[in-house]
Amino acid sequence: MSEELLKLNKLYVDYKVKEGYLSAVKKVSFSINKGEIFAIVGESGCGKSTIAHSILRLLPEHNEIIKGNIFFNGEDLHEYTDKQLESIRGREIGMIFQNPLDSLNPVYTTGFQVAEGIMLDNVSKQEAWNRVINLYNDVKMPDAEKRAKSFPHELSGGMRQRVMIAMMLSRTPQLLIADEPTTALDVTIEAQILNIIKTLRDEYNTAVMLITHNFGLVAEVADKVAVMYAGEVVEQGTVFDIFDNPKHPYTKLLMKSLPRKAKSEGRLQTINGSVPRLTENKPGCRFENRCPYVMDICKIKDTERRIVTESHFFNCHLEKGGE
Ligand SMILES: Nc1ncnc2c1ncn2[C@@H]1O[C@H](COP(=O)(O)OP(=O)(O)OP(=O)(O)O)[C@@H](O)[C@H]1O
């Protein structure tokens, strides 16, 4: 049986804002197994990064209220002190972001920055440096020795992302959270980075939470997918469930709007209407104002979970989803 690594149980995140509270994440539950690539996909602002940041307690201003549980290896991370959480951040749960420059220090060479982490484990300077070069080779860094001696601004976007992945690999995390890791890169480099992420999973059995708004990436690398809309997971399943048998009206519309050849490059297209204001946290389905199948009940009552198969569910008042 597959082993559960991360489990979110009815996670709610509300940000305190001028108008009151903004419900950025509502009742989100899912689990990621060891070695699994789990994609969270959805339009900008649907709460993807908020989920990632709440796992690692990286929410910026501490102006939020979090409810629900986040279990990692069976332990509730909410019960961890900041110090305990710090000890798993980077070590057991690594994170890479869209813009690696934000995470790299401009005044040190990239190799030094990777080596620094390795030396925390009482490894000698020379040994750490050798490991850096090996890691750079693992992430297919061209001219590894030279790049290790380069400063971040001397590297391309793709190379910087490789540095970040090497840095993560050096700690052999059990979970890698990749928040839009290839959005800033061109298509060829994107493909290379994805291959590295897949290899990582194969060689190190690292689970990956891949956050993206790009369905093409999802089709290429993910095992499972959670589709988010306005802070909620509207549907979840294997890649095959979501691509071949979507049920929720939102997922269906997304699938229809993907350009024909687009599984490899399909970005989410816009759907008529707009996302509801998340500060007006009223009951009902958050997709009702854009849904072609809307019924009266959708406007007043939260949706129900509809189980399709063991791996596949969607949240909707329609028993069978959109036809
Ligand atoms: N610090 C904050 N304070 C108040 N509201 C916030 C804060 N951070 C995010 N939000 C709001 O929470 C909602 C979810 O944002 P989040 O960044 O998690 O979405 P996302 O899906 O990751 O978007 P993107 O793809 O653009 O990064 C949005 O409405 C956003 O405006």
The ligand as an SDF file (V2000), in Angstrom:
LIG
                    3D

 31 33  0  0  0  0  0  0  0  0999 V2000
   -1.0350   38.3280    2.6860 N   0  0  0  0  0  0  0  0  0  0  0  0
   -2.2660   38.3920    2.1650 C   0  0  0  0  0  0  0  0  0  0  0  0
   -3.1950   39.2180    2.7080 N   0  0  0  0  0  0  0  0  0  0  0  0
   -4.4600   39.2720    2.1850 C   0  0  0  0  0  0  0  0  0  0  0  0
   -4.8850   38.5580    1.1220 N   0  0  0  0  0  0  0  0  0  0  0  0
   -4.0040   37.7190    0.5430 C   0  0  0  0  0  0  0  0  0  0  0  0
   -2.6460   37.5890    1.0250 C   0  0  0  0  0  0  0  0  0  0  0  0
   -1.9980   36.6860    0.2410 N   0  0  0  0  0  0  0  0  0  0  0  0
   -2.9050   36.2570   -0.6820 C   0  0  0  0  0  0  0  0  0  0  0  0
   -4.1010   36.8740   -0.5070 N   0  0  0  0  0  0  0  0  0  0  0  0
   -5.3490   36.6530   -1.2790 C   0  0  0  0  0  0  0  0  0  0  0  0
   -5.6940   35.2730   -1.0880 O   0  0  0  0  0  0  0  0  0  0  0  0
   -6.1980   34.7180   -2.2960 C   0  0  0  0  0  0  0  0  0  0  0  0
   -5.3610   33.5040   -2.6780 C   0  0  0  0  0  0  0  0  0  0  0  0
   -4.0580   33.9420   -3.0540 O   0  0  0  0  0  0  0  0  0  0  0  0
   -2.8780   32.9440   -3.4770 P   0  0  0  0  0  0  0  0  0  0  0  0
   -1.6570   33.7600   -3.7110 O   0  0  0  0  0  0  0  0  0  0  0  0
   -2.8060   31.8440   -2.4940 O   0  0  0  0  0  0  0  0  0  0  0  0
   -3.4180   32.3750   -4.8610 O   0  0  0  0  0  0  0  0  0  0  0  0
   -2.6170   31.6150   -6.0210 P   0  0  0  0  0  0  0  0  0  0  0  0
   -3.5800   30.6280   -6.5750 O   0  0  0  0  0  0  0  0  0  0  0  0
   -1.3360   31.0930   -5.5010 O   0  0  0  0  0  0  0  0  0  0  0  0
   -2.3670   32.7910   -7.0590 O   0  0  0  0  0  0  0  0  0  0  0  0
   -1.0960   33.0000   -8.0420 P   0  0  0  0  0  0  0  0  0  0  0  0
   -1.1620   31.8760   -9.0380 O   0  0  0  0  0  0  0  0  0  0  0  0
   -1.3970   34.3450   -8.6550 O   0  0  0  0  0  0  0  0  0  0  0  0
    0.1160   32.9840   -7.1840 O   0  0  0  0  0  0  0  0  0  0  0  0
   -6.1950   35.8360   -3.3280 C   0  0  0  0  0  0  0  0  0  0  0  0
   -7.4690   36.4300   -3.3530 O   0  0  0  0  0  0  0  0  0  0  0  0
   -5.1550   36.8050   -2.7840 C   0  0  0  0  0  0  0  0  0  0  0  0
   -5.4550   38.1250   -3.1880 O   0  0  0  0  0  0  0  0  0  0  0  0
  1  2  1  0
  2  3  1  0
  2  7  2  0
  3  4  2  0
  4  5  1  0
  5  6  2  0
  6  7  1  0
  6 10  1  0
  7  8  1  0
  8  9  2  0
  9 10  1  0
 10 11  1  0
 11 12  1  0
 11 30  1  0
 12 13  1  0
 13 14  1  0
 13 28  1  0
 14 15  1  0
 15 16  1  0
 16 17  2  0
 16 18  1  0
 16 19  1  0
 19 20  1  0
 20 21  2  0
 20 22  1  0
 20 23  1  0
 23 24  1  0
 24 25  2  0
 24 26  1  0
 24 27  1  0
 28 29  1  0
 28 30  1  0
 30 31  1  0
M  END
$$$$
